[in-house]
Amino acid sequence: MHMMLSLFLAHPVLQTHSGYHVVLGGDCNVDVGRTYSNTFVLQDFCKALNLHIDVDHESYSIDYTYYFAMKAFHTLDHFVISEELFVESVGNIYAIHEVDNTSDHEAGC
């Protein structure tokens, strides 16, 4: 629900300022490999604003960004990137798995 509200609030701002470089990142609660309503909401948002989801980049190599009790692993955290940055400026997209991370989410870079 939080992601949907955030996208709803961001949409008119991004639409008004189209042409700007944009990187949105965070816990989207979207596993793009699964068919859920949040997945379609994020994909439609990106399509409407000519933005790209990190998983579509050729250098994307994230295995997971969220884990539950080290038994269930999902990729729920994403970057949404404007066209020009996605094509010309993104190098590698990966997760940092550090043993001293106290969160159940991994950092994406």
ZAMARGU-4260 file (C-alpha; in steps of 0.2 Angstrom, whole numbers, plus 5000, padded with zeros to 4 digits):
<rodrens>
0) 5000/5000/5000 | 5014/5012/5004 | 5022/5010/4987 | 5006/5013/4978 | 5003/5029/4988
5) 5021/5035/4985 | 5019/5032/4966 | 5002/5041/4966 | 5011/5056/4974 | 5026/5055/4963
10) 5017/5053/4947 | 5011/5071/4944 | 5028/5078/4950 | 5037/5068/4938 | 5025/5071/4924
15) 5026/5090/4926 | 5045/5089/4926 | 5048/5076/4912 | 5065/5076/4904 | 5074/5077/4921
20) 5086/5063/4927 | 5077/5053/4940 | 5082/5038/4951 | 5069/5032/4963 | 5074/5018/4975
25) 5068/5008/4989 | 5057/4994/4996 | 5044/4992/4983 | 5037/4976/4989 | 5037/4970/4971
30) 5045/4954/4965 | 5045/4957/4946 | 5046/4939/4943 | 5029/4936/4951 | 5012/4941/4945
35) 5005/4952/4959 | 4995/4968/4958 | 5010/4978/4964 | 5020/4972/4950 | 5008/4978/4937
40) 5006/4995/4946 | 5025/4998/4946 | 5026/4992/4928 | 5012/5004/4922 | 5019/5018/4932
45) 5036/5016/4923 | 5028/5014/4906 | 5017/5030/4908 | 5033/5040/4913 | 5046/5032/4902
50) 5055/5025/4917 | 5064/5009/4918 | 5065/4996/4932 | 5082/4990/4937 | 5079/4972/4933
55) 5077/4976/4914 | 5095/4982/4914 | 5108/4971/4905 | 5120/4973/4920 | 5107/4968/4933
60) 5114/4954/4944 | 5104/4955/4961 | 5100/4938/4968 | 5090/4944/4982 | 5087/4960/4992
65) 5075/4953/5006 | 5076/4937/5016 | 5065/4930/5030 | 5074/4919/5043 | 5087/4915/5030
70) 5074/4903/5022 | 5064/4914/5010 | 5073/4925/4998 | 5065/4938/4987 | 5070/4954/4976
75) 5058/4967/4983 | 5069/4982/4983 | 5071/4991/4966 | 5078/5007/4957 | 5067/5015/4944
80) 5078/5025/4932 | 5074/5038/4919 | 5078/5033/4901 | 5094/5043/4898 | 5102/5037/4914
85) 5096/5019/4912 | 5104/5019/4894 | 5120/5029/4896 | 5125/5030/4915 | 5121/5014/4924
90) 5135/5002/4926 | 5132/4987/4937 | 5117/4984/4948 | 5120/4972/4962 | 5117/4969/4980
95) 5129/4970/4994 | 5127/4955/5006 | 5137/4960/5022 | 5137/4949/5037 | 5135/4964/5049
100) 5119/4970/5041 | 5106/4970/5055 | 5091/4973/5042 | 5082/4960/5033 | 5084/4970/5017
105) 5101/4970/5008 | 5108/4986/5000 | 5107/4988/4981 | 5120/4997/4971
</rodrens>
